[in-house]
Amino acid sequence: MTTPADPRPLFATAVVTAATVIGATNPDQHRLPTPCDGFDVGGLMSHMLFALQRTAAIGRGEGESLPNGRNGN
């Protein structure tokens, strides 16, 4: 049986890349569309932040009490 690769280094790279892109956005870009249905730039950034907060909470063993929806539901 093959042991799956540790996803943490790839996730860390994705977080750094996302932080770089998010840091380069301006407030006037937040209402622009994205390729993701239902998300403008600001909404996608909020969604990504929520996902990171949820991932961190799960890592701390607190994930069961957190909302799991797009809008915090």
C-alpha positions as CSV (number, residue, x, y, z in Angstrom):
1,M,0.0,0.0,0.0
2,T,1.3,3.5,-0.9
3,T,1.5,6.1,1.8
4,P,-0.2,9.3,0.7
5,A,2.1,12.4,0.5
6,D,1.9,14.9,3.2
7,P,-0.4,17.7,1.9
8,R,0.9,20.4,4.3
9,P,3.9,21.7,2.2
10,L,1.6,22.1,-0.9
11,F,-1.1,23.8,1.3
12,A,1.6,26.1,2.7
13,T,2.7,27.1,-0.8
14,A,-1.0,27.7,-1.8
15,V,-1.5,29.9,1.3
16,V,1.6,32.0,0.4
17,T,0.5,32.4,-3.2
18,A,-3.0,33.4,-2.1
19,A,-1.6,35.9,0.4
20,T,0.5,37.4,-2.3
21,V,-2.4,37.8,-4.7
22,I,-4.8,39.1,-2.0
23,G,-2.2,41.6,-0.8
24,A,-2.0,42.9,-4.4
25,T,-5.7,43.7,-4.7
26,N,-7.2,47.1,-4.3
27,P,-10.6,47.8,-2.7
28,D,-11.8,49.0,-6.2
29,Q,-11.3,45.4,-7.4
30,H,-13.5,43.7,-4.8
31,R,-16.6,43.9,-7.0
32,L,-14.9,42.5,-10.1
33,P,-16.0,39.0,-11.3
34,T,-14.0,35.8,-10.8
35,P,-14.1,32.5,-12.7
36,C,-15.9,31.1,-9.6
37,D,-19.7,31.1,-9.9
38,G,-21.3,33.3,-7.3
39,F,-18.1,35.0,-6.1
40,D,-16.8,38.4,-6.9
41,V,-13.2,39.2,-5.9
42,G,-14.2,40.4,-2.4
43,G,-16.5,37.4,-1.8
44,L,-13.8,35.0,-2.9
45,M,-11.3,36.5,-0.6
46,S,-13.8,36.2,2.3
47,H,-14.5,32.6,1.4
48,M,-10.7,31.8,1.3
49,L,-10.2,33.5,4.7
50,F,-13.1,31.5,6.2
51,A,-11.6,28.3,4.8
52,L,-8.2,29.1,6.3
53,Q,-9.8,29.9,9.7
54,R,-11.8,26.7,9.6
55,T,-8.7,24.7,8.6
56,A,-6.8,26.2,11.6
57,A,-9.6,25.4,14.0
58,I,-9.9,21.8,12.8
59,G,-6.1,21.5,13.3
60,R,-6.6,22.7,16.9
61,G,-9.4,20.2,17.4
62,E,-12.1,22.8,17.4
63,G,-13.7,22.1,14.0
64,E,-16.9,20.5,15.2
65,S,-18.3,23.7,16.6
66,L,-17.7,25.9,13.6
67,P,-20.1,26.8,10.8
68,N,-19.4,25.2,7.5
69,G,-21.3,27.2,4.9
70,R,-20.3,29.9,2.5
71,N,-21.8,32.7,4.6
72,G,-20.7,31.3,8.0
73,N,-23.7,28.9,8.2
